[in-house]
């Protein structure tokens, strides 16, 4: 899955969806996830990277990643053909 190309993500975690006009901020982990999704990384790769950088339990990372991805879907930020 990938983030839609029109989604703007700043270096400090400000996210803007020009299609809806909605914006919000993400923390450091959310920014890492967005950047990895934009590059086409798999969930397994994202979990490993987050674990390497933030030393959290993989099961917790997986749960939080799934919740975050669901939120991105609700905000229509993920390409449908990439689901």
BALOBA-1460 file (C-alpha; in Angstrom, 3 decimals):
// residues 83
<rec num="1" residu="x" x="0.000" y="0.000" z="0.000"/>
<rec num="2" residu="x" x="1.143" y="3.544" z="-0.623"/>
<rec num="3" residu="x" x="0.168" y="7.026" z="0.431"/>
<rec num="4" residu="x" x="-1.535" y="8.994" z="-2.339"/>
<rec num="5" residu="x" x="0.892" y="11.171" z="-4.279"/>
<rec num="6" residu="x" x="-1.022" y="14.382" z="-3.575"/>
<rec num="7" residu="x" x="-0.660" y="14.061" z="0.214"/>
<rec num="8" residu="x" x="1.823" y="16.626" z="1.535"/>
<rec num="9" residu="x" x="3.965" y="15.624" z="4.503"/>
<rec num="10" residu="x" x="6.412" y="18.110" z="6.014"/>
<rec num="11" residu="x" x="9.656" y="17.195" z="7.758"/>
<rec num="12" residu="x" x="8.112" y="18.084" z="11.131"/>
<rec num="13" residu="x" x="5.041" y="15.860" z="10.703"/>
<rec num="14" residu="x" x="2.425" y="18.258" z="9.350"/>
<rec num="15" residu="x" x="0.166" y="16.342" z="6.935"/>
<rec num="16" residu="x" x="-2.153" y="17.989" z="4.400"/>
<rec num="17" residu="x" x="-4.683" y="16.330" z="2.110"/>
<rec num="18" residu="x" x="-5.458" y="18.840" z="-0.669"/>
<rec num="19" residu="x" x="-8.406" y="16.784" z="-1.920"/>
<rec num="20" residu="x" x="-10.306" y="17.232" z="1.347"/>
<rec num="21" residu="x" x="-8.578" y="20.305" z="2.769"/>
<rec num="22" residu="x" x="-7.925" y="18.400" z="6.001"/>
<rec num="23" residu="x" x="-4.652" y="18.659" z="7.857"/>
<rec num="24" residu="x" x="-3.193" y="17.172" z="10.989"/>
<rec num="25" residu="x" x="0.111" y="16.452" z="12.691"/>
<rec num="26" residu="x" x="1.805" y="13.160" z="13.425"/>
<rec num="27" residu="x" x="4.527" y="12.305" z="15.906"/>
<rec num="28" residu="x" x="7.988" y="10.978" z="15.021"/>
<rec num="29" residu="x" x="6.771" y="7.396" z="14.653"/>
<rec num="30" residu="x" x="3.828" y="8.460" z="12.497"/>
<rec num="31" residu="x" x="6.179" y="10.455" z="10.281"/>
<rec num="32" residu="x" x="8.463" y="7.436" z="9.899"/>
<rec num="33" residu="x" x="5.482" y="5.268" z="8.938"/>
<rec num="34" residu="x" x="4.204" y="7.811" z="6.398"/>
<rec num="35" residu="x" x="7.630" y="8.121" z="4.796"/>
<rec num="36" residu="x" x="8.037" y="4.358" z="4.580"/>
<rec num="37" residu="x" x="4.543" y="3.891" z="3.132"/>
<rec num="38" residu="x" x="5.289" y="6.583" z="0.567"/>
<rec num="39" residu="x" x="8.352" y="4.577" z="-0.493"/>
<rec num="40" residu="x" x="6.283" y="1.396" z="-0.799"/>
<rec num="41" residu="x" x="7.657" y="-0.486" z="2.204"/>
<rec num="42" residu="x" x="5.676" y="-3.459" z="3.485"/>
<rec num="43" residu="x" x="4.139" y="-3.686" z="6.948"/>
<rec num="44" residu="x" x="6.855" y="-6.165" z="7.956"/>
<rec num="45" residu="x" x="9.576" y="-3.722" z="6.880"/>
<rec num="46" residu="x" x="7.899" y="-0.876" z="8.745"/>
<rec num="47" residu="x" x="7.549" y="-2.929" z="11.935"/>
<rec num="48" residu="x" x="11.233" y="-3.910" z="11.778"/>
<rec num="49" residu="x" x="12.347" y="-0.318" z="11.196"/>
<rec num="50" residu="x" x="10.223" y="1.049" z="14.041"/>
<rec num="51" residu="x" x="11.534" y="-1.694" z="16.321"/>
<rec num="52" residu="x" x="15.141" y="-0.892" z="15.319"/>
<rec num="53" residu="x" x="14.718" y="2.845" z="15.961"/>
<rec num="54" residu="x" x="12.361" y="2.933" z="18.931"/>
<rec num="55" residu="x" x="12.871" y="-0.478" z="20.598"/>
<rec num="56" residu="x" x="9.208" y="-1.309" z="21.115"/>
<rec num="57" residu="x" x="7.581" y="-4.731" z="21.178"/>
<rec num="58" residu="x" x="6.810" y="-5.952" z="17.637"/>
<rec num="59" residu="x" x="3.272" y="-6.973" z="18.625"/>
<rec num="60" residu="x" x="2.587" y="-3.475" z="19.956"/>
<rec num="61" residu="x" x="4.099" y="-1.908" z="16.833"/>
<rec num="62" residu="x" x="1.963" y="-4.128" z="14.606"/>
<rec num="63" residu="x" x="-1.230" y="-3.213" z="16.470"/>
<rec num="64" residu="x" x="-0.413" y="0.497" z="16.386"/>
<rec num="65" residu="x" x="0.566" y="0.304" z="12.701"/>
<rec num="66" residu="x" x="-2.734" y="-1.353" z="11.824"/>
<rec num="67" residu="x" x="-4.630" y="1.347" z="13.752"/>
<rec num="68" residu="x" x="-2.645" y="4.086" z="12.000"/>
<rec num="69" residu="x" x="-3.257" y="2.572" z="8.555"/>
<rec num="70" residu="x" x="-6.976" y="2.319" z="9.307"/>
<rec num="71" residu="x" x="-6.978" y="6.017" z="10.207"/>
<rec num="72" residu="x" x="-5.215" y="6.812" z="6.915"/>
<rec num="73" residu="x" x="-7.907" y="4.843" z="5.074"/>
<rec num="74" residu="x" x="-10.646" y="6.773" z="6.879"/>
<rec num="75" residu="x" x="-9.023" y="10.023" z="5.743"/>
<rec num="76" residu="x" x="-8.779" y="8.663" z="2.157"/>
<rec num="77" residu="x" x="-4.998" y="8.978" z="2.111"/>
<rec num="78" residu="x" x="-4.131" y="5.520" z="0.753"/>
<rec num="79" residu="x" x="-4.360" y="4.636" z="-2.942"/>
<rec num="80" residu="x" x="-7.258" y="2.216" z="-3.479"/>
<rec num="81" residu="x" x="-5.330" y="0.139" z="-5.989"/>
<rec num="82" residu="x" x="-2.578" y="-0.309" z="-3.420"/>
<rec num="83" residu="x" x="-4.749" y="-1.690" z="-0.570"/>
